[in-house]
Amino acid sequence: MRPTQTLDARKVRFAPREALALLADVDEIWAAKGTKVVHLDLRRERPSRAELLGVLLGPSGNLRAPTLRRARVLIVGFDEATYATLLR
């Protein structure tokens, strides 16, 4: 599968408003934070804005990289096992 859009996180900033806008057509978020992977099923649960921003934004306040979307799933951060499972 080839990406349909690629952005350089050093050049294009996604502040909180833009990061939350990425969730418009997303059903699940998988976010790697250190050695932990957080899974949010947006069809079943309604996390707070603060919780969503906590998994989407890094310490700089910008969207964490890498971030990719496949169908209705948003993958934030890098975890090799998560990528292997979700990107088959």
HELIX and SHEET records of a PDB file:
HELIX    1   1 PRO A   16  ALA A   21  1                                   6    
HELIX    2   2 ARG A   49  LEU A   56  1                                   8    
HELIX    3   3 GLU A   80  LEU A   86  1                                   7    
SHEET    1   A 4 LYS A  36  ASP A  41  0                                        
SHEET    2   A 4 GLU A  28  LYS A  33 -1                                        
SHEET    3   A 4 VAL A  73  VAL A  76  1                                        
SHEET    4   A 4 THR A  67  ARG A  70 -1                                        
END                                                                             
